[in-house]
Amino acid sequence: MSATHGSHTPGSQTDGLGRHFSGAHGYETRAEQRAEHESLGTMFSAMTEKISLLVRQEVALAKAEATDSAKKAGTGIGMGVGAALAGFFVLLFLSLTLMYALGALMPLGWAAFIVALLWAGAAAVLGLGAKKHVEKIKGLKQTRQTVQEMPDTLNPTKETP
């Protein structure tokens, strides 16, 4: 800002809204004072500095938020992997328990085979369900449509004349 910022002509008074009253001109707003005392180049320079500062602050905020979100996501993923591993061991030991319980009624080899067949059935059901859900994925349908609607000059996959 210029050195004249905040100054006013002798004999003028300021009201509570930051306007100056000078007897000859009436109330002047701060913008009117700046227009009267600062060059257009100075005002434009101040405006570009403020816009640049605002953009830098927004970028810094976005980086901070992204970093925080990434840390939380990483922690959550790590905990999820730990839970999945613990769940795997629960299923493993429950399967062994079932195998040995069936082994009390029949040879242990047949008991292990029966437990393996149960797991094969569960895997088949889950695999078929997953396949159905994956087949329903239509990709980026709207994005593909909007990219195709772009003018040829903006589409990097087509040569422009």
C-alpha positions, 0 to 999 in steps of 0.5 A: 500500500502507499504511504498516503493510505489512511491519511486524510485531508486536514479538517476532515472527519472520519465516521464509524464506517471508515468514510471521511467527511470533507466539507467540500465533497461530502462523504468519501469511501476508502475506495474513493480515497484510494482512487484519488491518491493512488495510481492505477498501477499501484492498485493493480499491483496490490490486487495481484499481490492479494490474489497471489497470496490468496491462491498460495494460502488455498494451495497450502490449505489443500496440501495440509488437508490432503496430507491429513487425509492421506495419514488418516487413510493410511492408518485406517488401511493399516488397521483394516489389514490387521483386522483382515489378518486377525480374521484369517487366523480366526477362520483358520483355527475355527477350520482346524477345530471343525476338522478335529471335531469331525476327526473324532467321528471319522478318519482325520483325512476325510475330516480335513477334506470335508472342511476343504470342500466347505471352503471351496463352496464358500470361495465359489459363491463369493467368486461368482458374486464378485464376478456379477458385481464386476460385470455391472461396472460401466466404466467412465460413461459420462466422462467418455461422453463429455470427452467425445463432445469436446471440440477437436482442437481440445481433444489431444487424441485427434490431430488438429488442422 
